[in-house]
Amino acid sequence: MRTVLRIFLAASVLMFAAVAWSGDFKKGWDAYSAGDYATALSEWQELADSGDANASYGMGLMYGNGFGVDMLDDQAIKYYTAAAEQGHADAQFNLAVMIQNGWGVPQSDEKANEWYLLAANQGVTAAQIALGRYYAMDFLDSYDPVEAYMWFSLAEDAGDIDAASKREFVATRMTAEQVAAGDGRVEAWKAGH
């Protein structure tokens, strides 16, 4: 019994010590927001390297923008991917932007849209706009005005000030049946999210 108690106490001390020694995401975020990138880096590096999604996103921001570190697309991709694969919506969006532009990876609208879709389904308005624009391009094989209408409508509902005009423009190229289908998709999306 005493051996079990000792093991439990030793494990508890190690666990609390690890928490005390590791970084603090909020402290890093506050520092990042204030332009103190050295502190943000010191708070996030260990957390990110141990798999923390928020810290990985923060590290992606730093490397993607060159804030406090050299701007290194490969490092931004590494950290955004780590966070995105854990479901971090903003990391998914930023990763999609990098892929769409070919920053640090081969350019791919298809791969970018996979990440945009994940972020859009979590309510990232900019991702909804990106998908709306993609499906609204009538010169692409992926042209789908009903899908574009849906994403622009959702972005408008989320408060994007330009989404209504984008949705209205797409609607001018749609039949009444397509508009009804788009409205139906909006309602179905809202019901599922």
N, C-alpha and C positions, 0 to 999 in steps of 0.2 A: 504493500500500500504506500509506504513512504517513497519507494522508487517511482511509482506513478506520479505522486505529488511533486517530487523533485523534477521529473521530466516535464510535467505541466508548467511548473513555475519557471523552469529554464526556457521553455518554448515561449511562454508569455513575455518574459524579459526580452528575448530576442525579437519577438514580434513588435513590441513597443519600441525597442531600440531602432528597428528598421524604419518604423514610421517616423521617429524623431530625427533620424539621420537623412531620410529621404527629403526631396523637395516638397514645396508647398505650391500647388497649382495657383491658388488665388493670389498668393503673394507674388508669384511670377506674373500673373495677369495684370495685377495692379502696377507692377514695375514696367511691364511691356507697354501698358496704356499711358504711362507717364514718360515713356521714352528711355527708361533705365534698362537697356537691353542686356547689360552685363548681369544684373540681378535676375532678370527673366531667364537668361541662359543658365545661370547657376541653379535656379529653382527647377527648371524643366528638364535639363539634360538627363539626369539620372532617372527621373520619372518616365520620360519618353523612352529611354533605352530599356526600361523594365516593362514597357508595354502599356503605359497609361495613355488612353486615347486623347484626353484633353491636352496633356503635355505634348504629345506627338503633334497634335494640331498646332499648338503654339510654336513648336520647333519648325514646323512647315512654314508658318507665317514668317518666322525670322529668316530662314534660308530662301524662301520664295521672294522676299522683298529686300534682302540684304540689310536687315535691321540688326546691328550689333555683330554680324557675321558677314563673311563674303556671300554674295548672292550665288548660290549653287543650286541649280535646278535639280540635279540628281539627289541632293540631300532633301530638298523640299518634297520631291516625289516620294522619297523613302518615308518621310515622316507623315505626309498626307495619306499615303497608302496605308500605313500602319493604323492611323486613326480611322480612315474611311472603312477599312475592312472590319472595324469594330462597330460600325454604324454611326460614326460621328458625321452628322449631316453637313456641317460647314466644311469639313475636310473633304467630303465627297464632292461638294460643289467646287472647291478650289482645285482638287485633283482633276475634275472634268475640264475646268478652264485650261489647265496646263496641257492636258492631252489634246484638247481641241486646237490649241495653238501650237502644239509640237514643241513645247518647252521642256527639254530634258528627256523626252520620249518621242517616238514616232507619232506624227499627227494622225488622229483617227476620230472622225465624227462619230462613228459607231461606238467605240469604247467610251468616248466622252459622254454620249447620250445614255449609256448604261449607268454611269455615275450621276449624271444630271437627274435621271429618273429616280434613283434612290434618294437623292437629296430633295427633289420635288415632292416625292411622296411623304417626306417628313415635314413638308411645309416651307422649304426654302424658296422664297418668292423669286429670287434671281434665277434659280434652276428652272422654275416653272416658266419664266420668261424665255430662257434659253431654249427650252423644249418647244414652246410656242413658235418662236422664230424659226427653228429648224423645220417644223412641220408646215410652216406657212410659206416656205420657199417653193413656189410653183414650178421652178425649173429643175428641181431634184426629183428623183424617183420616189423619195420618201414623202413627197407632198401629200398632206392629209389635213385639209382645212377643218374637219371636225375635231381632230386631235389638237390642232393649233388653237381653235376656238376654246376648247376645254381648258387648256393650260393658261391662256390669257384671261379667261373668266376667273379661274382660281386665283391667279395673281392679283386681279382686280379686287376680288373679295378679301385678299390679304392686305390690301391697302396700297398696291403699286399704282402710282398716279398716271402712268403711261399705258397701263395694261388695257384700259377701256378703249382707248383709241386704236390700239392694235387689234383687239377683238372685233371692234366695229369694222375695221378695214377688211379683216378676213371674212366677216359676215357678208360684206357686199359682194363677195365672190361665191357665196354659198346659196343653195336652194333653201326653201323653207323647211324641207325635210331634214337637210343637213344641220340647220340651226337647231331644230328640235332634237336631233340626235346629240348635238353638242351639249345642249342644256341637260339632256338625260345623263350624259357622261359626267357632267359636273355634279349633279345630284347623287349619282352612284358613287363618285369619288368621295364626296362629303359624308355619305352614309358609312363608307368603309374606313374613314380616317377620323 
